[in-house]
Amino acid sequence: LAQDGVVGIGVPGMPQSFFEQNAPFLYSPWPTGDKLAGWAVNTACDHMVGQEASFAGDASLRSAKRVFGIVTPDIPGYTASGAIMQQGLEACGAKVGRRVAYGLNIPTFQNQANSIVAQMRASGVTTVICYCDPLMPAFLSQTADQQHFAPEWMIATLGPTDQLFRYSSQAQWAHAISNAGAFPSPSKSEA
């Protein structure tokens, strides 16, 4: 759109450089990917690094020092945010056990989720930072249930929406940390 001189509003989560490259045509009312990645890094570095994964659902993970895993779509703007997270975490002494970028191909989400969860588990990840599209968390959380993996989850996107997050495992989201506050119970939310 920007190349054709058309104004576009509503590009979520892309890095600041994306908007600068496409100025003055693309805008977003949401935080940039840089800011969302910064939230994840600041939260982890200020409050979580070097401590036990106390929000994990699995007792063995709760007694382990945090090891972070990062999940992003394989779109360049989102992988750039994943790189910001990894660099920021490592700079403050956090251990990043695994970083995975998945393809935005919905028919393959279940197979990708199977692989991602297995990789996180095999890498000793206690805390998964999901900078994901709105659908992947449902696949990841349900797959984590199936694979008996109950880590902490950091949702570093724009926050949950009742319409989509109701498909996610509520047992997994009971161990979630979000920039949008607590995940509402479907029975208590307006939707």
C-alpha positions in Angstrom: 0.0 0.0 0.0 2.7 2.4 0.9 4.5 1.9 -2.4 1.3 2.9 -4.1 0.9 6.0 -2.0 -2.1 4.5 -0.1 -2.5 5.3 3.6 -2.7 2.2 5.8 -3.7 2.1 9.4 -3.6 -1.0 11.6 -0.3 -2.7 11.0 0.3 -4.5 14.4 3.6 -5.2 16.0 6.0 -4.3 13.2 9.3 -2.6 14.2 9.8 1.1 14.3 12.1 0.9 11.3 9.2 -0.5 9.2 7.1 2.6 9.9 10.0 4.9 9.2 10.7 3.1 5.8 7.0 3.4 4.9 6.4 7.0 6.1 4.2 8.8 5.7 1.8 6.1 4.6 1.6 3.4 7.2 0.4 3.9 10.8 -0.5 1.7 13.7 -2.5 2.5 16.8 -0.7 -0.4 18.6 2.8 -0.5 20.0 5.6 -1.2 17.7 7.4 -4.5 17.8 10.4 -2.7 19.4 8.2 -1.6 22.3 6.6 -5.0 22.7 10.0 -6.7 22.6 11.2 -4.1 25.1 8.4 -4.9 27.4 9.3 -8.6 27.4 13.0 -7.9 28.0 12.4 -5.3 30.7 9.9 -7.5 32.5 12.2 -10.5 32.4 15.4 -8.7 33.2 13.8 -6.7 36.0 11.8 -9.4 37.7 12.6 -12.9 36.4 16.2 -13.5 35.4 18.1 -15.8 37.7 15.0 -16.8 39.6 13.0 -20.0 39.6 10.2 -20.4 37.2 7.6 -19.9 39.9 4.6 -19.6 37.5 5.2 -22.8 35.7 2.5 -25.5 35.9 5.0 -28.3 36.3 6.6 -28.7 39.7 10.0 -29.7 38.2 10.0 -26.5 36.1 9.0 -24.3 39.1 12.1 -25.5 41.0 14.4 -24.7 38.0 16.1 -21.4 37.2 14.4 -19.8 34.3 15.5 -20.7 30.7 13.6 -18.6 28.1 12.3 -19.7 24.8 11.2 -17.3 22.1 8.5 -18.0 19.4 7.8 -15.6 16.5 6.3 -15.9 13.1 8.9 -16.0 10.3 8.0 -12.6 9.0 11.1 -10.3 9.0 9.6 -7.6 11.2 8.6 -10.2 13.8 11.9 -12.1 13.7 13.6 -8.8 14.2 11.6 -8.4 17.4 12.6 -11.9 18.4 16.2 -10.9 17.9 15.7 -7.8 20.1 14.3 -10.1 22.8 17.1 -12.6 22.6 19.9 -9.9 22.6 18.2 -8.0 25.5 17.7 -11.2 27.5 21.3 -12.4 27.0 22.6 -8.9 27.8 21.1 -9.1 31.3 22.3 -12.6 31.9 19.3 -14.6 31.0 19.6 -18.0 29.4 17.8 -18.3 26.1 17.4 -22.1 25.4 15.7 -21.9 22.1 14.3 -19.4 19.5 11.9 -20.6 16.9 10.3 -18.8 13.9 7.2 -20.6 12.5 5.6 -20.2 9.1 2.3 -18.3 8.9 0.5 -21.2 7.2 -2.6 -22.0 9.2 -3.1 -25.6 7.8 0.4 -26.4 9.2 0.0 -24.8 12.6 -0.7 -28.1 14.4 2.5 -29.8 13.0 4.5 -26.7 13.7 3.2 -26.5 17.3 4.1 -30.1 17.8 7.7 -29.3 16.8 7.9 -26.0 18.7 6.7 -27.5 22.0 9.0 -30.5 21.6 12.0 -28.2 20.9 11.2 -26.0 23.9 10.9 -29.0 26.2 14.1 -30.6 24.8 16.0 -27.4 25.3 15.0 -27.1 29.0 12.9 -24.0 28.5 10.9 -23.0 31.5 9.4 -19.8 30.2 8.1 -19.4 26.6 7.8 -15.9 25.2 5.2 -16.0 22.6 5.4 -13.1 20.2 2.8 -14.8 18.1 -0.1 -14.2 15.7 -3.5 -14.5 17.3 -4.0 -18.2 16.4 -0.8 -19.9 17.2 -1.2 -19.6 21.0 -4.2 -22.0 20.9 -2.2 -24.6 19.0 0.9 -24.2 21.3 -1.1 -24.4 24.5 -3.2 -27.4 23.4 0.0 -29.1 22.2 1.7 -28.4 25.5 -1.1 -30.1 27.3 -0.8 -33.1 25.0 3.0 -33.3 25.5 2.6 -32.8 29.3 4.7 -29.6 29.2 3.5 -26.8 31.5 6.0 -23.9 31.3 5.4 -20.3 32.2 4.0 -18.4 29.2 4.8 -14.7 28.4 2.5 -13.3 25.9 4.4 -10.4 24.3 1.9 -9.5 21.7 -1.0 -7.0 22.0 -2.8 -9.1 24.6 -5.5 -11.7 24.4 -8.8 -11.4 22.7 -11.7 -13.5 24.2 -12.8 -14.6 20.7 -9.5 -16.3 20.0 -8.0 -17.1 23.4 -11.0 -19.2 24.4 -9.5 -21.9 22.1 -6.3 -21.9 24.1 -5.8 -24.3 27.0 -7.0 -22.6 30.1 -4.7 -24.9 32.2 -1.7 -23.4 30.3 -2.9 -19.8 30.4 -3.2 -20.1 34.2 0.6 -19.8 34.0 0.7 -16.8 31.7 2.3 -13.4 32.1 0.9 -10.8 29.8 1.3 -7.1 29.0 -2.5 -6.9 28.9 -3.2 -8.0 32.5 -4.7 -11.3 33.6 -6.5 -13.5 31.1 -10.2 -13.2 31.8 -12.1 -16.3 32.5 -14.5 -16.9 29.5 -17.4 -17.1 32.0 -16.6 -13.7 33.5 -15.7 -11.7 30.4 -18.1 -9.5 28.5 -17.7 -11.4 25.3 
